[in-house]
């Protein structure tokens, strides 16, 4: 117990600063606020919902291209300098988005620049820094770190939506730039990696344990985790980005729909913390399967009765739980099944598949809406995707037990 307390005594500043970074990074504020731009941009420029929804593809394009290389750079040079430079770039790129003047291709190009500038703000960076400081309570530490995205999901839709309603859609990007710039301060002061710059020397050996990237690529678990990750993430992002529009189509007032969307963030926080608590104690793939089956019910509710406020809240919470468990689960399983030796690059490849899911889910949902005139068909497919992902992750099997960790902790 004392060793576990010591981990948090030494590493809590790392967790807090990493949570700030991941909250404003590409998988946080920009993606969770995208839904607030959907209708205003459509109305301002006459773009279809599918055209605006495809923004999610361009928003993750830079990270899809660069994820493995960013991970390799993190393994080699450390995560601190990459995170700081990328936060600055992301803030400046958010300001540049206000220069869009109605040309759809310019809008898409701006999002690509945004994703390239922020490619070092993804969980690849923040989770590696945190994982080097924690072992016995790594699941909880990663969950607390990635609560940053949950806070972003709670705060950013009403914050950005309020700015847009009062001052226009450009004000939303000014707001994103401001919060990103603010996050640079705690990252600069507190975000360090164990085993570098003379910090956390006791953890240096653990940082070098594990598979190389080539060895990981030859395992069944790598591909099993990656495919499940892609399918589940596509389902989650399809709902998150289109939720406000779904509820609005059902007759719900936009202000109410934005508040319901904010429940996603509450559920993400609950999912992060509860997932972290349980995977430190139980077989992580089984825990994941339970969490990923819950949003099947939420998807069905949104397909059948989106007009009910109570049911919509339940559905949003269920989907948010999956969103809360997915990315920290991916970080945890990557570190346990493949170790920390090449964590950045291995996680980078896994994160590439995660980003493909993030980008493709909203586009397919928007396309389904344009073809069928509703989101019901898309939601039915989403429910199946959640079930398939749960089964696939649940069948991962035993982890190798790197860093001297007993197999009984993560084995069935």
Secondary structure, DSSP 8 states (H G I E B T S, - for coil): -HHHHHHHHHHHHHHHHHHHHHHHSIIIIIHHHHHHHHHHHHHHH---HHHHHTHHHHHHHHHHHHHHHHHHHHHHH-SHHHHHHHHHHHHHHHHHGGG--S-HHHHHHHHHHHHHHTGGGSHHHHHHHHHTT-STTHHHHHHHHHHHHHHHHHHHHHHHHHHHHHH-HHHHHHHHHHHHHHHHHHHHHH---TTSTT-SGGGHHHHT-B--HHHHHTSHHHHHHHHHHHHHHHHHHHHHHHHHHHHHHTT--HHHHHHHHHHHHHHHHHHHHHHHHHHTTS-HHHHHHHHHHHHHHHHHHHHH-TT-HHHHHHHHHHHHHHHHHHHHHHHHHHHHHHBSTTHHHHHHHHHHHHHHHHHHHHHHHHHHHHHHSSSHHHHHHHHHHHHHHHHHHHT------GGG--HHHH--
